[in-house]
Amino acid sequence: MSDNEPAAHPRVLIVDDSRMVRASITRLIRDAYEVREEGDGEAGWQTLLLDPTLQVVISDLSSPSSTATACSSASAPRRSRASSRSR
C-alpha cells in the first residue's frame, strides 16, 4: 500500500430482517467501517463462512429467522482465534 492510499476500514456485517434498521446502523457507522448487510440469519451465516475478512457482527437476535442466533454464535470461534493471535 502506498502512502497516498487510505487505510482500509474494519469490516462489519449487519444482520437484521428490517431493511430500515440495517440502513440506520449503516448510516451511523459507514464513515468508520466498511459495511456488509444481510437480511436474515442464514444469509449472515453464509457470509461469515465465506468472508474471513469480517471483523464485527451486529445482529438482531430476535429475528424471525431461526438461524439468527446461529449467525451470532458463528463469530465466537473467530473471536477466540483473533484473541489468541494477539497474545
N, C-alpha and C positions, 0 to 999 in steps of 0.2 A: 504494500500500500504506500502511495506517495504522500508527501506532506500536504498536498492540496486536496486529497480525498477525505471526506468527513468520516469520523469513526462510525462503525456500524452500531445501530441501536440494538439493545437487547430485544429478543423476540418473545412475544406474548401471544398465547392462544386464549381467546374468549369463547366460551361455550355457553350459550343461553338460547332457549327456544323463542325468546322475544327479540325480534329484529330491532325494536326501539331501544331495548336495554343494551344490546350489543353496540348499536350506533352511539348511544350516550357514553358508554365506557370508552369506546374508541376515540370519540371526540375529546375526552378528558386526557387521554394518555398518548395520543398519536405523535405529539412533538418529542416525546422522550423514548418511545418504544415503537418497534415495528410490529404491527398487529395483524394477526390471522384470526378469522372468525369462523365458527361452526354453529349450526342451528340446533344440534342435538348431541346427546352423549355419544352415540355410536359414531357419528362423523368426527367428533372430537377425539375419540379413542383411536380411530384410524389415522387421524392426523398426527397424534402423538407417536404412534408406532412408526410412521413413515418419515417424520421430520425430527431428527435428533437435535436440530439447532434451536428448538423452542426451549425457553428457559423458565417461563412462568405460565401457569394456567389459572384463569379466572373462570369459575364455573358456577352455574345455578344448580345447587344441589336438590332443589325441589322441582326440577324439571319433570314434565310428564313422561319423559323418556326413561325407561327402566335402566338405561345404561349410564345415566348422568353420574352416579356415584362411581361406576367403573372408570369413567374418564378421569375423575379427580383422583381416584386411587392409583391410576397408572403413573402419575407423576411421583409417587412416593419412592419407588426404586430409583428413579432418575435423580431425585433429591439426595438419596443416600450415596449414589455414585459420585455426584458432584461434590458433596461434602467430604467424602473420603479422599478425593483428588486434591482438595485444598489443604489437606493436613501435611 
